[in-house]
Amino acid sequence: MGEINKEILINIQNKYDKARKLITEESIKDPPTEPYRSKYAAAEILQELRSTLSSLIQDIPPENAAELKKFNTLLAAVWLVLGTISMDTENLSASGEELQNAIKLLEDTALDPACIIVHISSLNQLGILWSMLDQPQKSKVYLEQSEKLYLDFTSQEEVPNVCDIDDLFKNNNHGTPLPSKSMTVGPLEKSHTLTLYYLAQVSVK
């Protein structure tokens, strides 16, 4: 990676970190009169990040499959977080579109260790969304897709390390996302536990 690309990666990570802090830390301090202030601010940052990543992807030649996969996964993660924010702020129509955008980007890399958590989480969120819209059968379709993805991934003879969503934005000197070895099972099992919980909820409706 050239120096300018390294700077871009650092900028991407800094923007993502700022958005995450707004979502996880600052939002709990928002006043009752502006309950979504921090999440709206995070969404603005993520929209900028979405534009940056989309531009980068357009400039990557098709033969550079590794780079395309990496930036497509980052973009999918951004769409996932945007979809979650939209759901939290009661913009359900936008949430559905954003989550579908995340899934479309991952269609060809569904079982990749760097993509699996983003994909499962996006399907889980769509399951929640359709449950909120009182359409349990549609919800169940996405949750069952999430469960199948987990089962296919874990049926491998040796299950590889996975990248949690935050891991994707942490880069080594070569700009390659580093999966956390201490989290080989953790985030994957956590995501699957949520899938099973939501499936149980929609199955009784």
C-alpha positions as CSV (number, residue, x, y, z in Angstrom):
1,M,0.0,0.0,0.0
2,G,1.3,3.5,-0.8
3,E,1.6,6.2,1.8
4,I,-1.5,8.0,0.6
5,N,-3.5,4.8,0.9
6,K,-2.2,4.3,4.4
7,E,-3.4,7.8,5.3
8,I,-6.8,7.1,3.8
9,L,-7.1,3.9,5.9
10,I,-6.2,5.8,9.1
11,N,-8.8,8.4,8.2
12,I,-11.4,5.7,7.7
13,Q,-10.6,4.2,11.0
14,N,-10.7,7.5,12.8
15,K,-14.1,8.4,11.4
16,Y,-15.5,5.0,12.3
17,D,-14.1,5.2,15.8
18,K,-15.7,8.6,16.2
19,A,-19.1,7.3,15.0
20,R,-18.9,4.3,17.4
21,K,-18.1,6.6,20.3
22,L,-21.1,8.7,19.5
23,I,-23.3,5.6,19.4
24,T,-22.0,3.7,22.4
25,E,-21.0,6.5,24.8
26,E,-22.4,9.9,23.9
27,S,-25.9,8.8,23.0
28,I,-26.6,7.8,26.6
29,K,-26.0,11.4,27.6
30,D,-28.4,12.9,25.1
31,P,-31.2,15.0,26.7
32,P,-34.8,13.9,26.6
33,T,-35.6,16.8,24.2
34,E,-33.0,15.4,21.7
35,P,-32.9,11.7,22.3
36,Y,-31.3,10.8,19.0
37,R,-28.8,13.7,18.8
38,S,-25.6,11.6,19.0
39,K,-27.0,8.9,16.7
40,Y,-27.9,11.5,14.1
41,A,-24.3,12.9,14.4
42,A,-22.9,9.4,14.0
43,A,-25.0,8.8,10.9
44,E,-23.6,12.0,9.3
45,I,-20.1,10.7,9.8
46,L,-21.0,7.3,8.5
47,Q,-22.6,8.8,5.4
48,E,-19.3,10.6,4.7
49,L,-17.5,7.3,5.3
50,R,-19.9,5.6,2.9
51,S,-19.1,8.1,0.2
52,T,-15.3,7.8,0.7
53,L,-15.5,4.0,0.5
54,S,-17.7,4.0,-2.5
55,S,-15.3,6.3,-4.4
56,L,-12.3,4.1,-3.4
57,I,-14.2,0.9,-4.7
58,Q,-14.9,2.6,-8.0
59,D,-11.1,3.2,-8.5
60,I,-10.0,-0.4,-7.7
61,P,-9.4,-2.5,-10.8
62,P,-11.6,-5.6,-11.0
63,E,-8.5,-7.9,-11.0
64,N,-7.6,-6.7,-7.6
65,A,-10.0,-9.0,-5.8
66,A,-8.4,-8.8,-2.4
67,E,-8.7,-5.0,-2.3
68,L,-12.2,-5.1,-3.6
69,K,-13.2,-7.6,-0.9
70,K,-11.7,-5.6,1.8
71,F,-13.3,-2.3,0.9
72,N,-16.7,-3.9,0.1
73,T,-16.7,-5.5,3.5
74,L,-15.9,-2.1,5.1
75,L,-18.7,-0.5,3.1
76,A,-21.1,-3.3,4.1
77,A,-20.2,-2.7,7.8
78,V,-21.0,1.0,7.4
79,W,-24.3,0.2,5.8
80,L,-25.1,-2.2,8.7
81,V,-24.4,0.4,11.3
82,L,-26.4,3.0,9.4
83,G,-29.3,0.5,9.2
84,T,-29.1,-0.1,12.9
85,I,-29.1,3.7,13.6
86,S,-32.1,4.2,11.3
87,M,-34.0,1.4,13.1
88,D,-33.1,2.9,16.5
89,T,-34.3,6.3,15.4
90,E,-37.6,4.8,14.0
91,N,-36.8,5.4,10.3
92,L,-37.7,1.8,9.4
93,S,-38.0,2.3,5.7
94,A,-34.4,3.6,5.4
95,S,-33.2,0.9,7.7
96,G,-34.5,-1.9,5.4
97,E,-32.7,-0.3,2.4
98,E,-29.5,0.1,4.3
99,L,-29.4,-3.4,5.6
100,Q,-30.2,-4.8,2.2
101,N,-27.3,-2.8,0.8
102,A,-25.0,-4.4,3.3
103,I,-26.2,-7.9,2.3
104,K,-25.8,-7.3,-1.5
105,L,-22.2,-6.3,-1.0
106,L,-21.4,-9.6,0.7
107,E,-23.2,-12.0,-1.6
108,D,-20.0,-13.4,-3.2
109,T,-18.0,-13.5,0.1
110,A,-20.7,-14.8,2.5
111,L,-18.5,-17.4,4.2
112,D,-15.3,-15.3,4.3
113,P,-14.0,-14.9,7.9
114,A,-13.7,-11.1,7.4
115,C,-17.3,-10.9,6.3
116,I,-19.3,-13.5,8.2
117,I,-20.1,-11.3,11.3
118,V,-21.3,-8.4,9.1
119,H,-23.5,-10.7,7.0
120,I,-25.0,-12.5,10.0
121,S,-25.6,-9.3,11.9
122,S,-27.3,-7.7,8.8
123,L,-29.6,-10.7,8.5
124,N,-30.4,-10.5,12.2
125,Q,-31.2,-6.8,12.0
126,L,-33.6,-7.4,9.0
127,G,-35.2,-10.2,11.1
128,I,-35.8,-7.7,13.9
129,L,-37.0,-5.0,11.5
130,W,-39.7,-7.3,10.0
131,S,-40.7,-8.4,13.4
132,M,-41.2,-4.7,14.4
133,L,-43.4,-4.4,11.3
134,D,-45.5,-7.3,12.6
135,Q,-44.5,-9.6,9.7
136,P,-43.1,-12.6,11.5
137,Q,-42.9,-14.8,8.4
138,K,-40.6,-12.3,6.6
139,S,-38.6,-12.0,9.8
140,K,-38.2,-15.7,10.0
141,V,-36.9,-15.9,6.4
142,Y,-33.9,-13.6,7.2
143,L,-33.2,-15.3,10.6
144,E,-33.2,-18.7,9.0
145,Q,-30.7,-17.4,6.4
146,S,-28.6,-16.2,9.3
147,E,-28.7,-19.5,11.0
148,K,-27.8,-21.4,7.8
149,L,-24.8,-19.0,7.2
150,Y,-23.6,-19.8,10.7
151,L,-24.0,-23.6,10.3
152,D,-22.3,-23.6,6.9
153,F,-19.4,-21.6,8.3
154,T,-18.9,-23.7,11.4
155,S,-19.2,-27.0,9.5
156,Q,-15.7,-26.5,8.1
157,E,-13.1,-28.9,9.4
158,E,-11.2,-26.1,11.0
159,V,-13.2,-23.0,11.7
160,P,-11.0,-19.9,11.0
161,N,-10.6,-16.8,13.1
162,V,-13.4,-14.3,12.4
163,C,-13.3,-10.5,12.2
164,D,-15.7,-8.7,14.5
165,I,-17.1,-5.5,13.0
166,D,-14.8,-3.2,14.9
167,D,-11.8,-5.4,13.9
168,L,-12.4,-4.6,10.3
169,F,-11.5,-1.0,10.8
170,K,-8.2,-1.8,12.7
171,N,-5.3,-2.0,10.3
172,N,-1.8,-3.2,10.5
173,N,1.0,-1.6,8.5
174,H,-0.1,-3.3,5.3
175,G,-3.7,-2.2,5.6
176,T,-5.1,-5.7,6.1
177,P,-7.8,-6.2,8.7
178,L,-6.6,-8.3,11.6
179,P,-9.0,-10.8,13.3
180,S,-8.6,-10.9,17.0
181,K,-7.3,-14.4,17.9
182,S,-8.8,-14.1,21.3
183,M,-12.3,-13.7,19.7
184,T,-12.2,-16.8,17.4
185,V,-15.5,-18.0,18.8
186,G,-16.8,-15.1,20.8
187,P,-18.4,-12.7,18.2
188,L,-19.6,-15.6,16.0
189,E,-21.3,-17.4,18.9
190,K,-22.8,-14.1,20.2
191,S,-24.3,-13.4,16.8
192,H,-25.7,-16.9,16.5
193,T,-27.2,-16.7,20.0
194,L,-29.1,-13.6,18.9
195,T,-30.3,-15.4,15.8
196,L,-31.7,-18.2,17.9
197,Y,-33.3,-15.8,20.3
198,Y,-35.0,-13.8,17.6
199,L,-36.1,-17.0,15.9
200,A,-37.7,-18.2,19.1
201,Q,-39.6,-14.8,19.3
202,V,-41.0,-14.9,15.8
203,S,-41.9,-18.6,16.0
204,V,-44.5,-17.9,18.7
205,K,-46.2,-15.1,16.8
